[in-house]
Amino acid sequence: MFTGIPAKKFVNTINRYHFTEENILGSAKLPVSDYDKADVILVGLHTNGDEGKCGNEMIDMLSVVFDKEKEAKEKQDELEHEYGIKMTREYSEVVDNMCNISKYYTQESDEARKDLDEARKNLDEAVKKAEKYLEKLRSLGVSEKEIAEVMNN
């Protein structure tokens, strides 16, 4: 489950992905009925509240549920008033759980993005240092062949 901000082209979309058999080695075949049980449905939600509504009730409703800017009570009120879902104790618990799941995955995604940004920054700095060292070696008259030999050992 990914609950981060979708790429713009996936906002307000529903895509279906399904499995096909492809023989990589050999020619064994399974009946389609043995592997056609699983499909993946990617639902691209919008992230900009009421302005992003697309008119598809499922996408608009799920966008409310997974909106990280709204509190659970606000989501429950909107689900009840705009989508006619009576907020019983059971439904309130479900919405609370979905909100918690959404927050968890959003936090995980944000943390992973920060870690990736930090790793990219460190890599960029390491590459710049390596380039400086290479330039220094070249300025000292070390040949490309000698540099390559050192790098390969």
DOPA-812708 format. One record per residue: residue number from 1; residue in one letter; x, y, z of N, C-alpha, C in turn. Coordinates in Angstrom, 1 decimal, decimal comma. Layout:
! residues N
<NUM A <X Y Z> <X Y Z> <X Y Z>>
...
This chain:
! residues 153
<1 M <0,8 -1,2 0,0> <0,0 0,0 0,0> <0,9 1,2 0,0>>
<2 F <0,7 2,1 -0,9> <1,4 3,4 -1,0> <0,4 4,5 -0,8>>
<3 T <0,7 5,4 0,2> <-0,3 6,5 0,4> <0,4 7,8 0,2>>
<4 G <1,6 7,8 -0,4> <2,2 9,1 -0,7> <1,5 9,9 -1,7>>
<5 I <2,0 11,0 -2,1> <1,4 11,8 -3,1> <1,7 11,2 -4,5>>
<6 P <0,6 10,9 -5,2> <0,8 10,2 -6,5> <1,4 11,2 -7,6>>
<7 A <2,1 10,7 -8,5> <2,5 11,5 -9,7> <1,3 12,1 -10,3>>
<8 K <1,4 13,3 -10,8> <0,2 14,1 -11,3> <-0,6 13,3 -12,3>>
<9 K <0,1 12,5 -13,2> <-0,6 11,7 -14,2> <-1,5 10,6 -13,6>>
<10 F <-1,3 10,2 -12,3> <-2,0 9,2 -11,7> <-3,2 9,7 -10,8>>
<11 V <-3,3 11,0 -10,6> <-4,3 11,6 -9,8> <-5,7 11,3 -10,4>>
<12 N <-6,6 10,9 -9,6> <-8,0 10,6 -10,1> <-8,0 9,6 -11,2>>
<13 T <-7,3 8,5 -11,0> <-7,2 7,4 -12,0> <-7,5 6,1 -11,3>>
<14 I <-7,9 5,1 -12,1> <-8,0 3,7 -11,6> <-7,4 2,9 -12,7>>
<15 N <-6,3 2,1 -12,4> <-5,7 1,2 -13,4> <-5,7 -0,2 -12,9>>
<16 R <-5,8 -1,1 -13,8> <-5,8 -2,6 -13,4> <-4,6 -3,2 -14,1>>
<17 Y <-3,9 -4,0 -13,3> <-2,7 -4,7 -13,7> <-3,0 -6,2 -13,5>>
<18 H <-2,7 -7,0 -14,4> <-3,0 -8,5 -14,2> <-1,8 -9,3 -14,8>>
<19 F <-1,8 -10,5 -14,4> <-0,7 -11,4 -14,7> <-0,9 -12,1 -16,0>>
<20 T <0,2 -12,3 -16,7> <0,3 -13,2 -17,9> <1,5 -14,1 -17,7>>
<21 E <1,4 -15,2 -18,4> <2,5 -16,2 -18,4> <3,5 -15,9 -19,5>>
<22 E <4,8 -15,9 -19,2> <5,8 -15,7 -20,2> <6,9 -16,8 -19,9>>
<23 N <7,2 -17,6 -20,8> <8,2 -18,6 -20,7> <9,6 -18,0 -20,9>>
<24 I <10,4 -18,0 -19,9> <11,8 -17,5 -20,0> <12,7 -18,7 -20,4>>
<25 L <12,5 -19,8 -19,8> <13,3 -21,0 -20,1> <12,4 -22,2 -20,1>>
<26 G <12,4 -23,0 -21,1> <11,5 -24,1 -21,2> <10,2 -23,7 -21,9>>
<27 S <9,3 -24,7 -21,9> <8,0 -24,4 -22,6> <6,8 -24,9 -21,8>>
<28 A <7,0 -25,1 -20,5> <5,9 -25,5 -19,6> <4,8 -24,4 -19,6>>
<29 K <3,6 -24,8 -19,6> <2,5 -23,9 -19,6> <1,5 -24,3 -18,5>>
<30 L <0,9 -23,3 -17,8> <-0,2 -23,5 -16,9> <-1,5 -23,1 -17,5>>
<31 P <-2,5 -23,7 -17,1> <-3,8 -23,1 -17,6> <-4,0 -21,7 -17,0>>
<32 V <-4,5 -20,8 -17,7> <-4,7 -19,4 -17,3> <-5,5 -19,4 -15,9>>
<33 S <-6,4 -20,4 -15,7> <-7,2 -20,4 -14,5> <-6,3 -20,7 -13,3>>
<34 D <-5,1 -21,1 -13,4> <-4,2 -21,4 -12,3> <-3,5 -20,1 -11,8>>
<35 Y <-3,4 -19,1 -12,7> <-2,7 -17,9 -12,2> <-3,5 -16,6 -12,4>>
<36 D <-4,7 -16,6 -12,8> <-5,5 -15,4 -13,1> <-6,3 -15,0 -11,9>>
<37 K <-5,9 -15,4 -10,7> <-6,6 -15,1 -9,5> <-6,3 -13,8 -8,9>>
<38 A <-5,1 -13,2 -9,3> <-4,7 -12,0 -8,7> <-4,6 -10,9 -9,7>>
<39 D <-5,2 -9,8 -9,3> <-5,1 -8,5 -10,1> <-4,7 -7,5 -9,1>>
<40 V <-4,0 -6,5 -9,6> <-3,7 -5,3 -8,8> <-4,5 -4,1 -9,4>>
<41 I <-5,1 -3,4 -8,5> <-5,9 -2,2 -8,9> <-5,1 -1,1 -8,2>>
<42 L <-4,7 -0,1 -9,0> <-4,0 1,1 -8,5> <-5,1 2,2 -8,6>>
<43 V <-5,4 2,7 -7,4> <-6,3 3,9 -7,3> <-5,5 5,1 -7,0>>
<44 G <-5,5 6,0 -7,9> <-4,8 7,3 -7,7> <-5,7 8,3 -7,1>>
<45 L <-5,5 8,7 -5,9> <-6,4 9,6 -5,2> <-5,9 11,1 -5,4>>
<46 H <-6,7 12,0 -5,2> <-6,3 13,4 -5,3> <-5,9 13,9 -3,9>>
<47 T <-5,1 14,9 -3,8> <-4,5 15,4 -2,6> <-4,9 16,8 -2,2>>
<48 N <-5,8 17,4 -2,9> <-6,1 18,8 -2,7> <-7,5 19,1 -2,3>>
<49 G <-8,0 18,2 -1,4> <-9,4 18,5 -0,9> <-10,5 18,6 -1,9>>
<50 D <-11,5 19,5 -1,6> <-12,6 19,6 -2,4> <-12,3 20,1 -3,8>>
<51 E <-11,2 20,9 -4,0> <-10,9 21,4 -5,3> <-10,4 20,2 -6,3>>
<52 G <-10,0 19,1 -5,7> <-9,5 18,0 -6,5> <-10,6 17,0 -6,9>>
<53 K <-11,8 17,2 -6,4> <-12,8 16,2 -6,6> <-13,0 15,9 -8,1>>
<54 C <-13,1 14,6 -8,5> <-13,2 14,3 -9,9> <-14,6 13,8 -10,3>>
<55 G <-15,5 13,6 -9,3> <-16,8 13,2 -9,6> <-17,0 11,7 -9,5>>
<56 N <-15,9 10,9 -9,4> <-16,0 9,5 -9,1> <-16,1 9,3 -7,6>>
<57 E <-17,3 8,8 -7,2> <-17,6 8,8 -5,8> <-16,5 8,0 -5,0>>
<58 M <-16,0 6,9 -5,5> <-15,1 6,0 -4,8> <-13,8 6,8 -4,6>>
<59 I <-13,2 7,4 -5,7> <-12,0 8,2 -5,6> <-12,2 9,3 -4,6>>
<60 D <-13,2 10,1 -4,8> <-13,5 11,2 -3,9> <-13,6 10,8 -2,4>>
<61 M <-14,3 9,7 -2,2> <-14,5 9,3 -0,8> <-13,2 8,7 -0,2>>
<62 L <-12,4 7,9 -1,0> <-11,2 7,4 -0,4> <-10,2 8,6 -0,2>>
<63 S <-10,3 9,6 -1,1> <-9,4 10,8 -0,9> <-9,7 11,5 0,4>>
<64 V <-10,9 11,5 0,8> <-11,3 12,0 2,1> <-10,7 11,2 3,2>>
<65 V <-10,9 9,9 3,1> <-10,4 8,9 4,2> <-8,9 9,0 4,3>>
<66 F <-8,1 9,2 3,2> <-6,7 9,2 3,3> <-6,0 10,5 3,3>>
<67 D <-6,9 11,6 3,4> <-6,4 12,9 3,5> <-5,6 13,2 4,8>>
<68 K <-4,3 13,4 4,7> <-3,5 13,5 5,9> <-3,6 14,8 6,6>>
<69 E <-4,3 15,8 5,9> <-4,5 17,1 6,5> <-5,7 17,2 7,4>>
<70 K <-6,6 16,2 7,3> <-7,9 16,2 8,1> <-7,8 15,3 9,2>>
<71 E <-8,4 15,7 10,3> <-8,5 14,8 11,5> <-9,6 13,8 11,3>>
<72 A <-9,6 12,8 12,1> <-10,6 11,7 11,9> <-12,0 12,2 12,1>>
<73 K <-12,3 13,0 13,0> <-13,7 13,5 13,2> <-14,2 14,3 12,0>>
<74 E <-13,3 15,1 11,4> <-13,7 15,9 10,2> <-14,0 14,9 9,1>>
<75 K <-13,2 13,9 8,9> <-13,4 12,9 7,9> <-14,7 12,2 8,1>>
<76 Q <-15,0 11,8 9,4> <-16,2 11,1 9,7> <-17,4 12,0 9,3>>
<77 D <-17,4 13,2 9,7> <-18,5 14,2 9,4> <-18,7 14,3 7,9>>
<78 E <-17,6 14,4 7,1> <-17,7 14,5 5,7> <-18,3 13,3 5,1>>
<79 L <-17,8 12,1 5,5> <-18,3 10,8 5,0> <-19,8 10,7 5,3>>
<80 E <-20,2 11,2 6,5> <-21,7 11,1 6,8> <-22,5 12,1 6,0>>
<81 H <-22,1 13,3 5,9> <-22,9 14,3 5,3> <-22,8 14,3 3,7>>
<82 E <-21,6 14,0 3,2> <-21,5 14,1 1,7> <-21,7 12,7 1,0>>
<83 Y <-21,5 11,6 1,8> <-21,6 10,3 1,1> <-22,7 9,4 1,8>>
<84 G <-23,4 10,0 2,8> <-24,5 9,3 3,4> <-24,1 8,0 4,2>>
<85 I <-22,9 8,0 4,7> <-22,4 6,9 5,5> <-22,7 7,2 7,0>>
<86 K <-23,7 6,5 7,5> <-24,0 6,7 8,9> <-22,8 6,3 9,8>>
<87 M <-22,3 7,2 10,6> <-21,1 6,9 11,4> <-21,5 6,1 12,7>>
<88 T <-21,7 4,8 12,6> <-21,9 4,0 13,8> <-20,6 3,9 14,5>>
<89 R <-20,6 3,3 15,7> <-19,4 3,1 16,4> <-18,4 2,3 15,6>>
<90 E <-18,9 1,2 15,0> <-18,1 0,4 14,2> <-17,5 1,1 13,0>>
<91 Y <-18,2 1,9 12,3> <-17,7 2,7 11,1> <-16,7 3,7 11,6>>
<92 S <-16,9 4,3 12,8> <-16,0 5,3 13,3> <-14,7 4,6 13,6>>
<93 E <-14,7 3,4 14,1> <-13,5 2,7 14,4> <-12,7 2,4 13,1>>
<94 V <-13,5 2,0 12,1> <-12,9 1,7 10,8> <-12,2 2,9 10,3>>
<95 V <-12,9 4,1 10,3> <-12,3 5,3 9,8> <-11,1 5,7 10,6>>
<96 D <-11,1 5,5 11,9> <-10,0 5,8 12,8> <-8,8 4,9 12,4>>
<97 N <-9,1 3,6 12,2> <-8,0 2,7 11,8> <-7,4 3,1 10,5>>
<98 M <-8,2 3,4 9,5> <-7,7 3,8 8,2> <-6,9 5,1 8,3>>
<99 C <-7,4 6,0 9,1> <-6,6 7,3 9,3> <-5,2 7,0 9,9>>
<100 N <-5,2 6,1 10,9> <-3,9 5,7 11,5> <-3,0 5,0 10,5>>
<101 I <-3,6 4,2 9,7> <-2,8 3,5 8,6> <-2,2 4,5 7,6>>
<102 S <-3,1 5,5 7,2> <-2,7 6,5 6,3> <-1,5 7,3 6,9>>
<103 K <-1,7 7,7 8,2> <-0,6 8,5 8,8> <0,7 7,7 8,9>>
<104 Y <0,6 6,4 9,3> <1,7 5,6 9,4> <2,5 5,5 8,1>>
<105 Y <1,8 5,2 7,0> <2,5 5,0 5,7> <3,0 6,4 5,2>>
<106 T <2,3 7,5 5,5> <2,7 8,8 5,0> <4,0 9,1 5,8>>
<107 Q <4,0 8,9 7,1> <5,2 9,1 7,9> <6,4 8,3 7,4>>
<108 E <6,1 7,0 7,1> <7,2 6,1 6,6> <7,7 6,6 5,3>>
<109 S <6,8 7,0 4,4> <7,2 7,6 3,1> <8,0 8,8 3,2>>
<110 D <7,6 9,7 4,1> <8,3 11,0 4,3> <9,7 10,7 4,9>>
<111 E <9,8 9,8 5,8> <11,1 9,4 6,4> <12,0 8,8 5,4>>
<112 A <11,4 7,9 4,5> <12,2 7,3 3,5> <12,7 8,3 2,5>>
<113 R <11,9 9,3 2,2> <12,2 10,3 1,2> <13,4 11,1 1,8>>
<114 K <13,3 11,5 3,1> <14,4 12,2 3,8> <15,7 11,4 3,7>>
<115 D <15,6 10,1 4,1> <16,8 9,3 4,0> <17,4 9,2 2,6>>
<116 L <16,5 9,1 1,6> <17,0 9,1 0,3> <17,7 10,4 -0,1>>
<117 D <17,0 11,5 0,2> <17,6 12,8 0,0> <19,0 13,0 0,6>>
<118 E <19,1 12,5 1,9> <20,4 12,6 2,6> <21,4 11,7 1,9>>
<119 A <21,0 10,5 1,5> <22,0 9,6 0,8> <22,4 10,2 -0,5>>
<120 R <21,5 10,9 -1,3> <21,9 11,5 -2,5> <22,9 12,6 -2,3>>
<121 K <22,6 13,4 -1,2> <23,5 14,5 -0,9> <24,9 14,0 -0,5>>
<122 N <25,0 12,9 0,3> <26,2 12,3 0,6> <27,0 11,8 -0,6>>
<123 L <26,2 11,1 -1,5> <26,8 10,6 -2,7> <27,3 11,7 -3,6>>
<124 D <26,6 12,8 -3,7> <27,0 14,0 -4,5> <28,3 14,5 -4,0>>
<125 E <28,4 14,6 -2,6> <29,6 15,1 -2,0> <30,8 14,2 -2,2>>
<126 A <30,6 12,9 -2,1> <31,6 11,9 -2,4> <32,1 12,0 -3,8>>
<127 V <31,2 12,1 -4,7> <31,6 12,2 -6,2> <32,4 13,5 -6,4>>
<128 K <32,0 14,6 -5,8> <32,8 15,8 -6,0> <34,2 15,7 -5,4>>
<129 K <34,3 15,0 -4,2> <35,6 14,8 -3,6> <36,5 13,9 -4,6>>
<130 A <35,9 12,9 -5,1> <36,6 12,0 -6,0> <37,1 12,7 -7,2>>
<131 E <36,2 13,5 -7,7> <36,6 14,3 -8,9> <37,7 15,3 -8,6>>
<132 K <37,7 15,9 -7,4> <38,9 16,7 -7,0> <40,2 15,9 -6,9>>
<133 Y <40,1 14,7 -6,3> <41,2 13,9 -6,2> <41,8 13,5 -7,6>>
<134 L <40,9 13,1 -8,5> <41,3 12,8 -9,8> <42,0 13,9 -10,5>>
<135 E <41,4 15,1 -10,4> <42,0 16,3 -11,0> <43,4 16,6 -10,4>>
<136 K <43,5 16,4 -9,1> <44,8 16,6 -8,4> <45,8 15,6 -9,0>>
<137 L <45,4 14,3 -9,1> <46,3 13,3 -9,6> <46,8 13,6 -11,0>>
<138 R <45,8 14,0 -11,8> <46,1 14,4 -13,2> <47,1 15,6 -13,3>>
<139 S <46,9 16,5 -12,4> <47,8 17,7 -12,4> <49,2 17,3 -12,0>>
<140 L <49,3 16,2 -11,2> <50,6 15,8 -10,8> <51,3 14,9 -11,8>>
<141 G <50,6 14,6 -12,9> <51,1 13,9 -14,0> <50,8 12,4 -14,0>>
<142 V <49,9 12,0 -13,1> <49,5 10,6 -13,0> <48,7 10,3 -14,3>>
<143 S <49,0 9,2 -15,0> <48,2 8,9 -16,2> <46,9 8,2 -15,9>>
<144 E <46,0 8,3 -16,9> <44,7 7,6 -16,7> <44,8 6,1 -16,5>>
<145 K <45,8 5,5 -17,1> <46,1 4,1 -16,9> <46,5 3,8 -15,5>>
<146 E <47,4 4,6 -14,9> <47,8 4,4 -13,6> <46,6 4,6 -12,6>>
<147 I <45,8 5,6 -12,8> <44,7 5,9 -12,0> <43,7 4,7 -12,0>>
<148 A <43,5 4,2 -13,2> <42,6 3,0 -13,4> <43,1 1,8 -12,7>>
<149 E <44,4 1,6 -12,7> <45,0 0,4 -12,0> <44,8 0,5 -10,5>>
<150 V <45,0 1,7 -10,0> <44,8 2,0 -8,5> <43,4 1,7 -8,2>>
<151 M <42,5 2,2 -9,0> <41,0 2,1 -8,7> <40,6 0,7 -8,8>>
<152 N <41,2 -0,2 -9,6> <40,8 -1,6 -9,7> <41,4 -2,5 -8,7>>
<153 N <42,3 -2,0 -7,9> <42,9 -2,8 -6,8> <42,2 -2,6 -5,5>>
